[in-house]
Amino acid sequence: METLAGRHLVEKDVQTTLESHPAYRFSDLVVHRISDGVCLTGVVDVNDDAPDVEAVAQQISGVERVLNQLVTCGKGRVR
């Protein structure tokens, strides 16, 4: 059984990783832990050549599934 502190650590790791990625510019990024992964909400401006946001988030230990609810602005798109 996962502890509240463990859930928060996964959320924080995903948020830090995504916000520091040079291909993304987030506004109001919120990361919530769900069963086997995370749910992402907020607004993102993404470069055309950016990797899939799901693939980046899944690099974090404990994240197998990503529910992507991000709204995209700009030329790029979240795949």
All heavy atoms as a GROMACS GRO file, in nm:
protein
  602
    1MET      N    1   0.084  -0.119   0.000
    1MET     CA    2   0.000   0.000   0.000
    1MET      C    3   0.088   0.125   0.000
    1MET      O    4   0.181   0.136   0.078
    1MET     CB    5  -0.091  -0.003   0.122
    1MET     CG    6  -0.184   0.112   0.129
    1MET     SD    7  -0.302   0.085   0.264
    1MET     CE    8  -0.418   0.206   0.223
    2GLU      N    9   0.056   0.218  -0.088
    2GLU     CA   10   0.134   0.339  -0.103
    2GLU      C   11   0.095   0.441   0.004
    2GLU      O   12  -0.022   0.463   0.031
    2GLU     CB   13   0.108   0.397  -0.242
    2GLU     CG   14   0.196   0.512  -0.276
    2GLU     CD   15   0.174   0.559  -0.418
    2GLU    OE1   16   0.057   0.569  -0.459
    2GLU    OE2   17   0.271   0.585  -0.486
    3THR      N   18   0.196   0.506   0.062
    3THR     CA   19   0.170   0.607   0.164
    3THR      C   20   0.140   0.742   0.096
    3THR      O   21   0.173   0.763  -0.021
    3THR     CB   22   0.290   0.625   0.257
    3THR    OG1   23   0.400   0.678   0.181
    3THR    CG2   24   0.330   0.493   0.322
    4LEU      N   25   0.082   0.831   0.173
    4LEU     CA   26   0.053   0.965   0.123
    4LEU      C   27   0.182   1.036   0.082
    4LEU      O   28   0.188   1.102  -0.021
    4LEU     CB   29  -0.023   1.046   0.228
    4LEU     CG   30  -0.068   1.186   0.188
    4LEU    CD1   31  -0.158   1.180   0.065
    4LEU    CD2   32  -0.140   1.254   0.302
    5ALA      N   33   0.287   1.018   0.161
    5ALA     CA   34   0.416   1.079   0.129
    5ALA      C   35   0.471   1.024  -0.002
    5ALA      O   36   0.526   1.098  -0.083
    5ALA     CB   37   0.515   1.057   0.243
    6GLY      N   38   0.455   0.894  -0.026
    6GLY     CA   39   0.500   0.833  -0.150
    6GLY      C   40   0.424   0.885  -0.270
    6GLY      O   41   0.481   0.909  -0.376
    7ARG      N   42   0.294   0.902  -0.253
    7ARG     CA   43   0.209   0.956  -0.361
    7ARG      C   44   0.255   1.098  -0.396
    7ARG      O   45   0.267   1.133  -0.512
    7ARG     CB   46   0.063   0.957  -0.320
    7ARG     CG   47   0.000   0.821  -0.308
    7ARG     CD   48  -0.141   0.828  -0.251
    7ARG     NE   49  -0.230   0.909  -0.331
    7ARG     CZ   50  -0.314   0.861  -0.421
    7ARG    NH1   51  -0.321   0.732  -0.444
    7ARG    NH2   52  -0.393   0.942  -0.489
    8HIS      N   53   0.280   1.176  -0.292
    8HIS     CA   54   0.320   1.315  -0.314
    8HIS      C   55   0.458   1.322  -0.381
    8HIS      O   56   0.480   1.408  -0.467
    8HIS     CB   57   0.321   1.392  -0.181
    8HIS     CG   58   0.359   1.535  -0.196
    8HIS    ND1   59   0.279   1.626  -0.263
    8HIS    CD2   60   0.468   1.604  -0.156
    8HIS    CE1   61   0.338   1.744  -0.262
    8HIS    NE2   62   0.453   1.733  -0.199
    9LEU      N   63   0.548   1.233  -0.344
    9LEU     CA   64   0.681   1.232  -0.404
    9LEU      C   65   0.674   1.204  -0.554
    9LEU      O   66   0.742   1.268  -0.634
    9LEU     CB   67   0.770   1.129  -0.335
    9LEU     CG   68   0.915   1.124  -0.381
    9LEU    CD1   69   0.983   1.259  -0.363
    9LEU    CD2   70   0.991   1.017  -0.304
   10VAL      N   71   0.591   1.109  -0.594
   10VAL     CA   72   0.574   1.078  -0.737
   10VAL      C   73   0.518   1.201  -0.809
   10VAL      O   74   0.566   1.238  -0.916
   10VAL     CB   75   0.484   0.955  -0.758
   10VAL    CG1   76   0.447   0.938  -0.904
   10VAL    CG2   77   0.551   0.830  -0.705
   11GLU      N   78   0.416   1.262  -0.753
   11GLU     CA   79   0.357   1.382  -0.814
   11GLU      C   80   0.462   1.492  -0.830
   11GLU      O   81   0.473   1.554  -0.937
   11GLU     CB   82   0.242   1.435  -0.728
   11GLU     CG   83   0.121   1.345  -0.724
   11GLU     CD   84   0.021   1.384  -0.617
   11GLU    OE1   85   0.053   1.467  -0.529
   11GLU    OE2   86  -0.092   1.332  -0.623
   12LYS      N   87   0.540   1.514  -0.726
   12LYS     CA   88   0.642   1.618  -0.729
   12LYS      C   89   0.750   1.587  -0.832
   12LYS      O   90   0.794   1.675  -0.905
   12LYS     CB   91   0.704   1.634  -0.590
   12LYS     CG   92   0.804   1.746  -0.581
   12LYS     CD   93   0.856   1.763  -0.441
   12LYS     CE   94   0.959   1.874  -0.438
   12LYS     NZ   95   1.021   1.888  -0.309
   13ASP      N   96   0.794   1.461  -0.839
   13ASP     CA   97   0.895   1.422  -0.937
   13ASP      C   98   0.847   1.443  -1.080
   13ASP      O   99   0.922   1.492  -1.164
   13ASP     CB  100   0.936   1.275  -0.917
   13ASP     CG  101   1.022   1.253  -0.794
   13ASP    OD1  102   1.068   1.352  -0.734
   13ASP    OD2  103   1.043   1.135  -0.758
   14VAL      N  104   0.724   1.405  -1.107
   14VAL     CA  105   0.668   1.424  -1.241
   14VAL      C  106   0.658   1.573  -1.273
   14VAL      O  107   0.699   1.617  -1.381
   14VAL     CB  108   0.531   1.355  -1.256
   14VAL    CG1  109   0.463   1.394  -1.387
   14VAL    CG2  110   0.545   1.204  -1.247
   15GLN      N  111   0.607   1.652  -1.181
   15GLN     CA  112   0.593   1.795  -1.204
   15GLN      C  113   0.728   1.860  -1.229
   15GLN      O  114   0.743   1.938  -1.324
   15GLN     CB  115   0.521   1.862  -1.085
   15GLN     CG  116   0.497   2.009  -1.110
   15GLN     CD  117   0.368   2.057  -1.051
   15GLN    OE1  118   0.295   1.984  -0.988
   15GLN    NE2  119   0.338   2.182  -1.074
   16THR      N  120   0.826   1.830  -1.148
   16THR     CA  121   0.960   1.888  -1.163
   16THR      C  122   1.021   1.848  -1.297
   16THR      O  123   1.078   1.932  -1.368
   16THR     CB  124   1.052   1.843  -1.048
   16THR    OG1  125   0.994   1.888  -0.925
   16THR    CG2  126   1.191   1.900  -1.062
   17THR      N  127   1.008   1.722  -1.334
   17THR     CA  128   1.064   1.673  -1.460
   17THR      C  129   0.999   1.742  -1.579
   17THR      O  130   1.068   1.788  -1.671
   17THR     CB  131   1.045   1.520  -1.471
   17THR    OG1  132   1.117   1.458  -1.365
   17THR    CG2  133   1.096   1.468  -1.605
   18LEU      N  134   0.867   1.752  -1.579
   18LEU     CA  135   0.798   1.815  -1.691
   18LEU      C  136   0.826   1.964  -1.698
   18LEU      O  137   0.851   2.018  -1.807
   18LEU     CB  138   0.648   1.789  -1.683
   18LEU     CG  139   0.604   1.644  -1.706
   18LEU    CD1  140   0.454   1.631  -1.687
   18LEU    CD2  141   0.645   1.596  -1.844
   19GLU      N  142   0.822   2.033  -1.585
   19GLU     CA  143   0.844   2.178  -1.585
   19GLU      C  144   0.987   2.215  -1.622
   19GLU      O  145   1.010   2.326  -1.671
   19GLU     CB  146   0.805   2.238  -1.451
   19GLU     CG  147   0.655   2.242  -1.431
   19GLU     CD  148   0.613   2.301  -1.298
   19GLU    OE1  149   0.693   2.298  -1.202
   19GLU    OE2  150   0.499   2.349  -1.290
   20SER      N  151   1.083   2.126  -1.602
   20SER     CA  152   1.221   2.156  -1.636
   20SER      C  153   1.257   2.113  -1.778
   20SER      O  154   1.367   2.142  -1.825
   20SER     CB  155   1.316   2.092  -1.535
   20SER     OG  156   1.310   1.950  -1.544
   21HIS      N  157   1.166   2.045  -1.846
   21HIS     CA  158   1.193   1.998  -1.982
   21HIS      C  159   1.194   2.118  -2.077
   21HIS      O  160   1.099   2.197  -2.078
   21HIS     CB  161   1.088   1.895  -2.026
   21HIS     CG  162   1.132   1.815  -2.142
   21HIS    ND1  163   1.139   1.867  -2.269
   21HIS    CD2  164   1.172   1.686  -2.150
   21HIS    CE1  165   1.182   1.773  -2.352
   21HIS    NE2  166   1.202   1.662  -2.282
   22PRO      N  167   1.298   2.133  -2.159
   22PRO     CA  168   1.308   2.253  -2.246
   22PRO      C  169   1.204   2.260  -2.357
   22PRO      O  170   1.180   2.369  -2.410
   22PRO     CB  171   1.449   2.241  -2.305
   22PRO     CG  172   1.485   2.096  -2.294
   22PRO     CD  173   1.414   2.045  -2.172
   23ALA      N  174   1.138   2.151  -2.390
   23ALA     CA  175   1.040   2.153  -2.499
   23ALA      C  176   0.901   2.195  -2.455
   23ALA      O  177   0.814   2.215  -2.539
   23ALA     CB  178   1.032   2.014  -2.564
   24TYR      N  179   0.879   2.209  -2.324
   24TYR     CA  180   0.747   2.242  -2.271
   24TYR      C  181   0.751   2.371  -2.192
   24TYR      O  182   0.845   2.396  -2.117
   24TYR     CB  183   0.695   2.132  -2.177
   24TYR     CG  184   0.701   1.992  -2.232
   24TYR    CD1  185   0.771   1.893  -2.165
   24TYR    CD2  186   0.634   1.958  -2.349
   24TYR    CE1  187   0.776   1.764  -2.213
   24TYR    CE2  188   0.639   1.829  -2.398
   24TYR     CZ  189   0.710   1.732  -2.329
   24TYR     OH  190   0.715   1.605  -2.377
   25ARG      N  191   0.643   2.450  -2.203
   25ARG     CA  192   0.622   2.566  -2.115
   25ARG      C  193   0.481   2.551  -2.059
   25ARG      O  194   0.383   2.561  -2.131
   25ARG     CB  195   0.636   2.696  -2.193
   25ARG     CG  196   0.779   2.729  -2.226
   25ARG     CD  197   0.798   2.872  -2.272
   25ARG     NE  198   0.686   2.922  -2.349
   25ARG     CZ  199   0.693   2.966  -2.472
   25ARG    NH1  200   0.806   2.968  -2.536
   25ARG    NH2  201   0.585   3.010  -2.535
   26PHE      N  202   0.475   2.526  -1.929
   26PHE     CA  203   0.347   2.499  -1.864
   26PHE      C  204   0.290   2.622  -1.796
   26PHE      O  205   0.363   2.706  -1.745
   26PHE     CB  206   0.363   2.390  -1.758
   26PHE     CG  207   0.384   2.253  -1.815
   26PHE    CD1  208   0.512   2.204  -1.834
   26PHE    CD2  209   0.276   2.174  -1.852
   26PHE    CE1  210   0.532   2.078  -1.887
   26PHE    CE2  211   0.295   2.049  -1.906
   26PHE     CZ  212   0.423   2.000  -1.923
   27SER      N  213   0.159   2.626  -1.791
   27SER     CA  214   0.085   2.723  -1.712
   27SER      C  215  -0.015   2.641  -1.632
   27SER      O  216  -0.092   2.564  -1.688
   27SER     CB  217   0.012   2.821  -1.804
   27SER     OG  218  -0.072   2.904  -1.729
   28ASP      N  219  -0.010   2.652  -1.503
   28ASP     CA  220  -0.105   2.584  -1.415
   28ASP      C  221  -0.097   2.431  -1.424
   28ASP      O  222  -0.200   2.364  -1.420
   28ASP     CB  223  -0.249   2.628  -1.445
   28ASP     CG  224  -0.266   2.778  -1.432
   28ASP    OD1  225  -0.209   2.834  -1.336
   28ASP    OD2  226  -0.336   2.837  -1.514
   29LEU      N  227   0.023   2.375  -1.435
   29LEU     CA  228   0.038   2.230  -1.436
   29LEU      C  229   0.001   2.173  -1.300
   29LEU      O  230   0.049   2.217  -1.198
   29LEU     CB  231   0.181   2.188  -1.471
   29LEU     CG  232   0.211   2.038  -1.464
   29LEU    CD1  233   0.127   1.961  -1.568
   29LEU    CD2  234   0.359   2.012  -1.484
   30VAL      N  235  -0.089   2.075  -1.302
   30VAL     CA  236  -0.127   2.003  -1.180
   30VAL      C  237  -0.109   1.855  -1.208
   30VAL      O  238  -0.154   1.804  -1.311
   30VAL     CB  239  -0.273   2.033  -1.140
   30VAL    CG1  240  -0.313   1.952  -1.017
   30VAL    CG2  241  -0.293   2.181  -1.116
   31VAL      N  242  -0.043   1.786  -1.116
   31VAL     CA  243  -0.018   1.642  -1.127
   31VAL      C  244  -0.086   1.573  -1.010
   31VAL      O  245  -0.059   1.607  -0.894
   31VAL     CB  246   0.133   1.611  -1.127
   31VAL    CG1  247   0.157   1.461  -1.139
   31VAL    CG2  248   0.204   1.688  -1.236
   32HIS      N  249  -0.175   1.480  -1.039
   32HIS     CA  250  -0.243   1.402  -0.937
   32HIS      C  251  -0.209   1.256  -0.955
   32HIS      O  252  -0.208   1.206  -1.067
   32HIS     CB  253  -0.396   1.418  -0.945
   32HIS     CG  254  -0.444   1.553  -0.907
   32HIS    ND1  255  -0.446   1.597  -0.777
   32HIS    CD2  256  -0.493   1.654  -0.982
   32HIS    CE1  257  -0.493   1.720  -0.774
   32HIS    NE2  258  -0.522   1.757  -0.897
   33ARG      N  259  -0.185   1.187  -0.846
   33ARG     CA  260  -0.156   1.043  -0.849
   33ARG      C  261  -0.286   0.967  -0.870
   33ARG      O  262  -0.388   0.996  -0.807
   33ARG     CB  263  -0.093   1.001  -0.716
   33ARG     CG  264  -0.039   0.860  -0.714
   33ARG     CD  265   0.095   0.854  -0.785
   33ARG     NE  266   0.165   0.734  -0.748
   33ARG     CZ  267   0.183   0.632  -0.831
   33ARG    NH1  268   0.136   0.635  -0.952
   33ARG    NH2  269   0.249   0.526  -0.791
   34ILE      N  270  -0.284   0.873  -0.964
   34ILE     CA  271  -0.395   0.782  -0.987
   34ILE      C  272  -0.338   0.640  -0.981
   34ILE      O  273  -0.217   0.621  -0.973
   34ILE     CB  274  -0.465   0.807  -1.122
   34ILE    CG1  275  -0.366   0.792  -1.239
   34ILE    CG2  276  -0.532   0.944  -1.124
   34ILE    CD1  277  -0.430   0.800  -1.376
   35SER      N  278  -0.424   0.542  -0.987
   35SER     CA  279  -0.380   0.403  -0.984
   35SER      C  280  -0.277   0.377  -1.094
   35SER      O  281  -0.304   0.402  -1.211
   35SER     CB  282  -0.500   0.311  -1.001
   35SER     OG  283  -0.459   0.177  -1.001
   36ASP      N  284  -0.160   0.334  -1.056
   36ASP     CA  285  -0.050   0.301  -1.148
   36ASP      C  286   0.007   0.419  -1.226
   36ASP      O  287   0.077   0.400  -1.323
   36ASP     CB  288  -0.092   0.193  -1.248
   36ASP     CG  289  -0.128   0.062  -1.182
   36ASP    OD1  290  -0.069   0.032  -1.075
   36ASP    OD2  291  -0.213  -0.009  -1.234
   37GLY      N  292  -0.026   0.543  -1.187
   37GLY     CA  293   0.028   0.654  -1.263
   37GLY      C  294  -0.015   0.789  -1.214
   37GLY      O  295  -0.039   0.809  -1.096
   38VAL      N  296  -0.027   0.882  -1.311
   38VAL     CA  297  -0.061   1.020  -1.279
   38VAL      C  298  -0.162   1.075  -1.380
   38VAL      O  299  -0.171   1.028  -1.493
   38VAL     CB  300   0.064   1.111  -1.279
   38VAL    CG1  301   0.156   1.078  -1.164
   38VAL    CG2  302   0.137   1.107  -1.411
   39CYS      N  303  -0.233   1.178  -1.337
   39CYS     CA  304  -0.322   1.255  -1.423
   39CYS      C  305  -0.261   1.395  -1.435
   39CYS      O  306  -0.225   1.456  -1.333
   39CYS     CB  307  -0.462   1.262  -1.363
   39CYS     SG  308  -0.575   1.366  -1.459
   40LEU      N  309  -0.249   1.444  -1.557
   40LEU     CA  310  -0.191   1.575  -1.583
   40LEU      C  311  -0.300   1.670  -1.630
   40LEU      O  312  -0.373   1.638  -1.725
   40LEU     CB  313  -0.084   1.566  -1.691
   40LEU     CG  314   0.026   1.463  -1.672
   40LEU    CD1  315   0.116   1.459  -1.795
   40LEU    CD2  316   0.106   1.492  -1.546
   41THR      N  317  -0.309   1.788  -1.567
   41THR     CA  318  -0.401   1.891  -1.611
   41THR      C  319  -0.326   2.023  -1.616
   41THR      O  320  -0.225   2.042  -1.548
   41THR     CB  321  -0.524   1.904  -1.520
   41THR    OG1  322  -0.481   1.937  -1.388
   41THR    CG2  323  -0.606   1.777  -1.517
   42GLY      N  324  -0.378   2.115  -1.695
   42GLY     CA  325  -0.316   2.246  -1.708
   42GLY      C  326  -0.306   2.285  -1.854
   42GLY      O  327  -0.369   2.224  -1.940
   43VAL      N  328  -0.226   2.387  -1.879
   43VAL     CA  329  -0.206   2.439  -2.014
   43VAL      C  330  -0.057   2.430  -2.046
   43VAL      O  331   0.027   2.462  -1.963
   43VAL     CB  332  -0.254   2.586  -2.025
   43VAL    CG1  333  -0.230   2.642  -2.164
   43VAL    CG2  334  -0.401   2.597  -1.986
   44VAL      N  335  -0.027   2.385  -2.170
   44VAL     CA  336   0.112   2.371  -2.210
   44VAL      C  337   0.133   2.428  -2.349
   44VAL      O  338   0.050   2.409  -2.438
   44VAL     CB  339   0.159   2.223  -2.203
   44VAL    CG1  340   0.080   2.134  -2.297
   44VAL    CG2  341   0.308   2.211  -2.230
   45ASP      N  342   0.243   2.498  -2.366
   45ASP     CA  343   0.291   2.541  -2.497
   45ASP      C  344   0.407   2.446  -2.526
   45ASP      O  345   0.499   2.434  -2.446
   45ASP     CB  346   0.338   2.686  -2.492
   45ASP     CG  347   0.375   2.741  -2.628
   45ASP    OD1  348   0.365   2.668  -2.729
   45ASP    OD2  349   0.415   2.858  -2.634
   46VAL      N  350   0.400   2.377  -2.638
   46VAL     CA  351   0.496   2.271  -2.667
   46VAL      C  352   0.560   2.292  -2.803
   46VAL      O  353   0.495   2.337  -2.897
   46VAL     CB  354   0.426   2.133  -2.655
   46VAL    CG1  355   0.312   2.121  -2.751
   46VAL    CG2  356   0.522   2.018  -2.672
   47ASN      N  357   0.690   2.262  -2.813
   47ASN     CA  358   0.762   2.270  -2.941
   47ASN      C  359   0.712   2.160  -3.035
   47ASN      O  360   0.668   2.054  -2.991
   47ASN     CB  361   0.912   2.250  -2.920
   47ASN     CG  362   0.975   2.360  -2.840
   47ASN    OD1  363   0.924   2.471  -2.832
   47ASN    ND2  364   1.087   2.330  -2.779
   48ASP      N  365   0.724   2.185  -3.164
   48ASP     CA  366   0.682   2.086  -3.264
   48ASP      C  367   0.758   1.955  -3.251
   48ASP      O  368   0.704   1.849  -3.279
   48ASP     CB  369   0.699   2.141  -3.406
   48ASP     CG  370   0.595   2.246  -3.440
   48ASP    OD1  371   0.484   2.240  -3.384
   48ASP    OD2  372   0.625   2.334  -3.522
   49ASP      N  373   0.884   1.961  -3.211
   49ASP     CA  374   0.967   1.842  -3.203
   49ASP      C  375   0.974   1.783  -3.062
   49ASP      O  376   1.058   1.699  -3.033
   49ASP     CB  377   1.107   1.872  -3.254
   49ASP     CG  378   1.177   1.981  -3.174
   49ASP    OD1  379   1.110   2.051  -3.096
   49ASP    OD2  380   1.299   1.998  -3.191
   50ALA      N  381   0.883   1.823  -2.975
   50ALA     CA  382   0.883   1.776  -2.836
   50ALA      C  383   0.846   1.628  -2.828
   50ALA      O  384   0.762   1.580  -2.904
   50ALA     CB  385   0.784   1.857  -2.754
   51PRO      N  386   0.907   1.556  -2.734
   51PRO     CA  387   0.867   1.417  -2.713
   51PRO      C  388   0.728   1.410  -2.651
   51PRO      O  389   0.679   1.509  -2.595
   51PRO     CB  390   0.973   1.363  -2.616
   51PRO     CG  391   1.023   1.484  -2.544
   51PRO     CD  392   1.012   1.598  -2.642
   52ASP      N  393   0.666   1.295  -2.661
   52ASP     CA  394   0.535   1.276  -2.599
   52ASP      C  395   0.545   1.304  -2.449
   52ASP      O  396   0.634   1.252  -2.381
   52ASP     CB  397   0.486   1.132  -2.617
   52ASP     CG  398   0.454   1.099  -2.762
   52ASP    OD1  399   0.437   1.192  -2.842
   52ASP    OD2  400   0.444   0.980  -2.792
   53VAL      N  401   0.454   1.386  -2.400
   53VAL     CA  402   0.455   1.419  -2.258
   53VAL      C  403   0.433   1.293  -2.173
   53VAL      O  404   0.489   1.280  -2.065
   53VAL     CB  405   0.352   1.530  -2.226
   53VAL    CG1  406   0.211   1.479  -2.234
   53VAL    CG2  407   0.380   1.594  -2.092
   54GLU      N  408   0.355   1.200  -2.226
   54GLU     CA  409   0.331   1.074  -2.153
   54GLU      C  410   0.460   0.995  -2.136
   54GLU      O  411   0.488   0.940  -2.030
   54GLU     CB  412   0.227   0.986  -2.224
   54GLU     CG  413   0.088   1.044  -2.225
   54GLU     CD  414   0.060   1.128  -2.350
   54GLU    OE1  415   0.155   1.163  -2.424
   54GLU    OE2  416  -0.058   1.160  -2.371
   55ALA      N  417   0.541   0.990  -2.242
   55ALA     CA  418   0.667   0.916  -2.238
   55ALA      C  419   0.763   0.977  -2.137
   55ALA      O  420   0.834   0.906  -2.065
   55ALA     CB  421   0.731   0.911  -2.376
   56VAL      N  422   0.766   1.109  -2.130
   56VAL     CA  423   0.853   1.177  -2.035
   56VAL      C  424   0.807   1.147  -1.892
   56VAL      O  425   0.887   1.113  -1.805
   56VAL     CB  426   0.858   1.328  -2.061
   56VAL    CG1  427   0.936   1.401  -1.953
   56VAL    CG2  428   0.918   1.357  -2.199
   57ALA      N  429   0.677   1.155  -1.868
   57ALA     CA  430   0.624   1.128  -1.734
   57ALA      C  431   0.646   0.983  -1.693
   57ALA      O  432   0.673   0.954  -1.575
   57ALA     CB  433   0.475   1.163  -1.728
   58GLN      N  434   0.638   0.891  -1.788
   58GLN     CA  435   0.654   0.749  -1.757
   58GLN      C  436   0.798   0.712  -1.722
   58GLN      O  437   0.823   0.602  -1.673
   58GLN     CB  438   0.604   0.662  -1.873
   58GLN     CG  439   0.453   0.661  -1.881
   58GLN     CD  440   0.401   0.589  -2.003
   58GLN    OE1  441   0.466   0.586  -2.107
   58GLN    NE2  442   0.282   0.532  -1.991
   59GLN      N  443   0.890   0.801  -1.742
   59GLN     CA  444   1.029   0.776  -1.702
   59GLN      C  445   1.046   0.783  -1.550
   59GLN      O  446   1.145   0.735  -1.497
   59GLN     CB  447   1.123   0.877  -1.769
   59GLN     CG  448   1.130   0.862  -1.919
   59GLN     CD  449   1.214   0.970  -1.984
   59GLN    OE1  450   1.267   1.059  -1.918
   59GLN    NE2  451   1.226   0.963  -2.114
   60ILE      N  452   0.947   0.839  -1.481
   60ILE     CA  453   0.952   0.850  -1.335
   60ILE      C  454   0.912   0.717  -1.274
   60ILE      O  455   0.811   0.657  -1.313
   60ILE     CB  456   0.857   0.962  -1.285
   60ILE    CG1  457   0.889   1.095  -1.353
   60ILE    CG2  458   0.861   0.974  -1.134
   60ILE    CD1  459   1.029   1.145  -1.332
   61SER      N  460   0.987   0.674  -1.175
   61SER     CA  461   0.958   0.550  -1.106
   61SER      C  462   0.819   0.554  -1.043
   61SER      O  463   0.783   0.652  -0.978
   61SER     CB  464   1.063   0.526  -0.996
   61SER     OG  465   1.034   0.409  -0.925
   62GLY      N  466   0.739   0.451  -1.068
   62GLY     CA  467   0.604   0.444  -1.013
   62GLY      C  468   0.496   0.491  -1.108
   62GLY      O  469   0.378   0.482  -1.078
   63VAL      N  470   0.538   0.543  -1.225
   63VAL     CA  471   0.440   0.592  -1.323
   63VAL      C  472   0.437   0.496  -1.441
   63VAL      O  473   0.528   0.492  -1.522
   63VAL     CB  474   0.474   0.735  -1.372
   63VAL    CG1  475   0.374   0.780  -1.477
   63VAL    CG2  476   0.478   0.832  -1.256
   64GLU      N  477   0.330   0.419  -1.449
   64GLU     CA  478   0.311   0.329  -1.562
   64GLU      C  479   0.206   0.384  -1.659
   64GLU      O  480   0.210   0.357  -1.777
   64GLU     CB  481   0.268   0.192  -1.514
   64GLU     CG  482   0.374   0.122  -1.432
   64GLU     CD  483   0.329  -0.014  -1.382
   64GLU    OE1  484   0.242  -0.076  -1.446
   64GLU    OE2  485   0.382  -0.056  -1.279
   65ARG      N  486   0.112   0.461  -1.605
   65ARG     CA  487   0.000   0.512  -1.684
   65ARG      C  488  -0.008   0.662  -1.668
   65ARG      O  489   0.011   0.715  -1.558
   65ARG     CB  490  -0.128   0.446  -1.635
   65ARG     CG  491  -0.251   0.479  -1.713
   65ARG     CD  492  -0.367   0.390  -1.676
   65ARG     NE  493  -0.405   0.406  -1.536
   65ARG     CZ  494  -0.526   0.444  -1.496
   65ARG    NH1  495  -0.620   0.467  -1.584
   65ARG    NH2  496  -0.554   0.455  -1.369
   66VAL      N  497  -0.037   0.733  -1.778
   66VAL     CA  498  -0.052   0.878  -1.775
   66VAL      C  499  -0.186   0.914  -1.837
   66VAL      O  500  -0.213   0.881  -1.953
   66VAL     CB  501   0.062   0.949  -1.851
   66VAL    CG1  502   0.040   1.100  -1.851
   66VAL    CG2  503   0.197   0.914  -1.791
   67LEU      N  504  -0.270   0.979  -1.760
   67LEU     CA  505  -0.397   1.032  -1.809
   67LEU      C  506  -0.370   1.178  -1.844
   67LEU      O  507  -0.351   1.262  -1.756
   67LEU     CB  508  -0.506   1.019  -1.702
   67LEU     CG  509  -0.644   1.072  -1.738
   67LEU    CD1  510  -0.698   1.005  -1.863
   67LEU    CD2  511  -0.739   1.050  -1.622
   68ASN      N  512  -0.364   1.207  -1.973
   68ASN     CA  513  -0.325   1.339  -2.021
   68ASN      C  514  -0.449   1.424  -2.047
   68ASN      O  515  -0.520   1.403  -2.145
   68ASN     CB  516  -0.242   1.323  -2.149
   68ASN     CG  517  -0.193   1.454  -2.202
   68ASN    OD1  518  -0.228   1.560  -2.154
   68ASN    ND2  519  -0.112   1.448  -2.306
   69GLN      N  520  -0.471   1.521  -1.960
   69GLN     CA  521  -0.584   1.614  -1.975
   69GLN      C  522  -0.533   1.755  -2.001
   69GLN      O  523  -0.602   1.853  -1.973
   69GLN     CB  524  -0.669   1.612  -1.847
   69GLN     CG  525  -0.729   1.477  -1.815
   69GLN     CD  526  -0.830   1.435  -1.919
   69GLN    OE1  527  -0.917   1.510  -1.957
   69GLN    NE2  528  -0.816   1.313  -1.967
   70LEU      N  529  -0.412   1.767  -2.056
   70LEU     CA  530  -0.351   1.897  -2.082
   70LEU      C  531  -0.418   1.965  -2.201
   70LEU      O  532  -0.457   1.900  -2.298
   70LEU     CB  533  -0.202   1.881  -2.112
   70LEU     CG  534  -0.116   1.833  -1.996
   70LEU    CD1  535   0.022   1.793  -2.046
   70LEU    CD2  536  -0.105   1.941  -1.890
   71VAL      N  537  -0.428   2.097  -2.193
   71VAL     CA  538  -0.476   2.180  -2.304
   71VAL      C  539  -0.352   2.240  -2.367
   71VAL      O  540  -0.265   2.294  -2.298
   71VAL     CB  541  -0.571   2.290  -2.253
   71VAL    CG1  542  -0.609   2.385  -2.366
   71VAL    CG2  543  -0.693   2.230  -2.188
   72THR      N  544  -0.344   2.232  -2.499
   72THR     CA  545  -0.225   2.279  -2.570
   72THR      C  546  -0.252   2.414  -2.635
   72THR      O  547  -0.357   2.434  -2.696
   72THR     CB  548  -0.187   2.179  -2.680
   72THR    OG1  549  -0.170   2.051  -2.620
   72THR    CG2  550  -0.059   2.218  -2.748
   73CYS      N  551  -0.155   2.504  -2.623
   73CYS     CA  552  -0.162   2.630  -2.694
   73CYS      C  553  -0.034   2.643  -2.776
   73CYS      O  554   0.061   2.569  -2.754
   73CYS     CB  555  -0.178   2.746  -2.598
   73CYS     SG  556  -0.039   2.774  -2.490
   74GLY      N  557  -0.032   2.731  -2.871
   74GLY     CA  558   0.085   2.746  -2.956
   74GLY      C  559   0.079   2.654  -3.076
   74GLY      O  560  -0.022   2.592  -3.105
   75LYS      N  561   0.192   2.642  -3.145
   75LYS     CA  562   0.198   2.564  -3.269
   75LYS      C  563   0.205   2.414  -3.244
   75LYS      O  564   0.156   2.336  -3.322
   75LYS     CB  565   0.319   2.606  -3.351
   75LYS     CG  566   0.309   2.744  -3.410
   75LYS     CD  567   0.413   2.767  -3.514
   75LYS     CE  568   0.545   2.802  -3.449
   75LYS     NZ  569   0.649   2.835  -3.545
   76GLY      N  570   0.271   2.376  -3.139
   76GLY     CA  571   0.290   2.233  -3.114
   76GLY      C  572   0.164   2.168  -3.059
   76GLY      O  573   0.062   2.231  -3.037
   77ARG      N  574   0.174   2.038  -3.038
   77ARG     CA  575   0.060   1.966  -2.979
   77ARG      C  576   0.115   1.857  -2.889
   77ARG      O  577   0.223   1.805  -2.909
   77ARG     CB  578  -0.029   1.907  -3.086
   77ARG     CG  579   0.038   1.809  -3.177
   77ARG     CD  580  -0.057   1.771  -3.290
   77ARG     NE  581   0.013   1.691  -3.387
   77ARG     CZ  582   0.025   1.559  -3.382
   77ARG    NH1  583  -0.030   1.493  -3.284
   77ARG    NH2  584   0.092   1.494  -3.473
   78VAL      N  585   0.040   1.822  -2.788
   78VAL     CA  586   0.077   1.714  -2.699
   78VAL      C  587   0.027   1.586  -2.761
   78VAL      O  588  -0.090   1.574  -2.794
   78VAL     CB  589   0.017   1.735  -2.559
   78VAL    CG1  590   0.051   1.617  -2.469
   78VAL    CG2  591   0.068   1.864  -2.498
   79ARG      N  592   0.117   1.491  -2.779
   79ARG     CA  593   0.079   1.366  -2.845
   79ARG      C  594   0.053   1.259  -2.744
   79ARG      O  595   0.099   1.256  -2.638
   79ARG     CB  596   0.190   1.322  -2.939
   79ARG     CG  597   0.212   1.426  -3.048
   79ARG     CD  598   0.331   1.388  -3.129
   79ARG     NE  599   0.450   1.420  -3.051
   79ARG     CZ  600   0.535   1.515  -3.083
   79ARG    NH1  601   0.517   1.584  -3.189
   79ARG    NH2  602   0.638   1.543  -3.010
   0.00000   0.00000   0.00000
